[in-house]
Structures are given as structure tokens and as C-alpha cells.
Amino acid sequence: MQDSPLHTSLQETQPLVTFVVCYYDLPMQMLCQCVDSILALSLQREEREIIVVDDGSDISPTNALMQYGEDIIYVRQKHSGLSAARNMGINMARGRYLQFVDGDDRLMTEPYNHCLDILRSHEDADMVVFDFTSSTDVSTTYTDGPVLSGTDFMRHHNIHGSACLYLFRQKTLSELRFTPGIFHEDEEFTPQLLLRAEHVYPTDAHAYYYCQRPNSITSTTDEQKVQKRLDDLHAITHRLYLMADRLPLNDRLALRRRVAQLTMDYLYQIIMQTRSAQQLDTRIAMLRSEGLFPLPDEDYSQKYVWFRRMTSTALGRTLLLHSLPLLRKER
């Protein structure tokens, strides 16, 4: 089936925000809840554009989406993965700002309206950074941080990897796109996006509702997929590490912090997903040969310092292999 819009907007004015909703083999109710959450926001029809990208689902959601009429644009592609779906949405988007929403998630009305108010109040905003929740009971009292460049924000904060937690100016992207065919595509995309942003407005508003499904790609236990997820995260971390060497000093320091955090997460995932001392040793040897291990001696966070010290010795790694899975199980 060729890519074909179900509805084509005839609006002459540029929307304030384009929402790119990516969908693949989800319950129709989830997708409709996602679209409904966008329609509930404090945006007039001409201020929003909703693009639903169907990544070649077995059953097309067109019947369920007909109720939305000209409020959405629907496009279907051959099954190519989340990166390709988002890239299609980027290429179609007309809005000044972009917001990614996964089809099984939704936006929280009042907290997200606060993010929109930040945009309306600050013409220079390149990005609004917000938080996520898995609870429908969220605070409507928010604390906003000072405006920073994306570089300074990343130098002094532990950032969220998910691209869905950033409302950003489309021009900020320039040529940046998601890499098709990989897991952890957000981890490669998000730090590069932040480095391009001159004015970042952070808020602690829990504006994004994240639905953790048992059969989602992030929770799979399939051995081949587990190994691919680990391989992809390693490759992304190494690419960002090499990229940092070519950047100006402040950008390099910011990206190196993120690389160290990704390396820590990679080691954590090896332990949690494989529970194999042999695989941990093999992958650490590879990291060491690339200059990614041991972890840099920095005080990025208390958790980072603790994990760096534990992974720096064979005894510490053995303790982590035996204790981390048990701690996760207790939760």
C-alpha cells in the first residue's frame, strides 16, 4: 500500500505544533486515546497538526480514525520501524514545533498546556523539556528552571533519552534524523538535538503519560533481540564518543557526560538482560579498547559515582551481577 494521506489540510497558516504519532499493531482504543489527548489541549484547530504514521500494521486503523475527519493526517508506510516512521513525520510536518507521541502513550492535558504556555510566553524558545509519568494522578503545580543552552543543560543535568519528552522547534533539527533499523534510536538522536538548541526551557511538569506494556520492544526477552539491543546501544555510545572529539570544548564536555551515562546504562543492561559474567567481561574488554572503560572519574550523580566504583573492580562487578537482578525482582 502506498503512502496516502487520509485527509489533507487546507490551512494556510502554519500550525504552532505538529504532533507525530507513530503506530504499529496497537489496540485501536490506545491510538484513539492518544489522539484524544492531543485534541484536548489548549490549541485551536489551526494551531495544531496531527500526523498519524502507521508503520505497516497488520490491520489498518483507518476505520477507527475516520471519526476525527480533518483533525488528523493519516499516512501508511511499509513496516520499516519507529525511526523511519518518525522520519516520515518530520518530513511531512508543517508546524513551527514538533512533538513525538508513541501511539500507546498520551499527553497529560494540564501539564502539557503548561508547556504550550511556555512556548507562547517565550518567542526565543527552541525547546521545552518536561517529565513523564505512569500515573494519571499528577500535580498541576510546576517549577520551571532557568533558560539554558542545550549544551549547558546537558552538561549539568541527567537528560531523558526519549525524544517524546522534548517539544522543540522544527528548524532546530536541520539535517538531523533518526537512524533506521536500530534499537535505542532516541539515545543517538536526543543529545544531538540538544546540542543544536540555543534556548531550552526546562519544567518539571509531568506532561507525557508513558504506558509500559509487557510485550513492548523495551521489555522483550527474546535472546536475539536482547543481543541486538545491547549491540545497538554499544554502537550508538561509541559513535557519540567519537563525535564528541570533533566538537568545541563545551559541546564536547556535554556529550562526554551523556556518553558516560550511556556506558553506565549499557553495563547495567548487560547485567540485567544476560546475567552472564562472561558476557560482561567480554563487552567490558571491548569498551576498554575503545576508551569507554573505566567510566570517567566524575561526580555526575550519586548513582553514577556508586556504579563507577562498583564496576571498576572484578569484585564489584561480581557483586552487581548477583545483587542487581535481586533488587529488580523485589520491586
Secondary structure, 3 states (H helix, E strand, C coil): CCCCCCCCCCCCCCCCEEEEEEECCCCHHHHHHHHHHHHCCCCCHHHEEEEEEECCCCCCCHHHHHHHHHHCEEEECCCCCHHHHHHHHHHHCCCCEEEEEECCCEECHHHHHHHHHHHHHCCCCCEEEEEEECCCCCCCCCCECCCECHHHHHHHCCCCCCHHHEEEEHHHHCCCCCCCCCCCHHHHHHHHHHHHCCCEEEEEEEEEECCCCCCCHHHCCCHHHHHHHHHHHHHHHHHHHHHHCCCCHHHHHHHHHHHHHHHHHHHHHHHHHHCCHHHHHHHHHHHHHCCCCCCCCCCCCHHHHHHHHHHCCHHHHHHHHHHHHHHHHHC
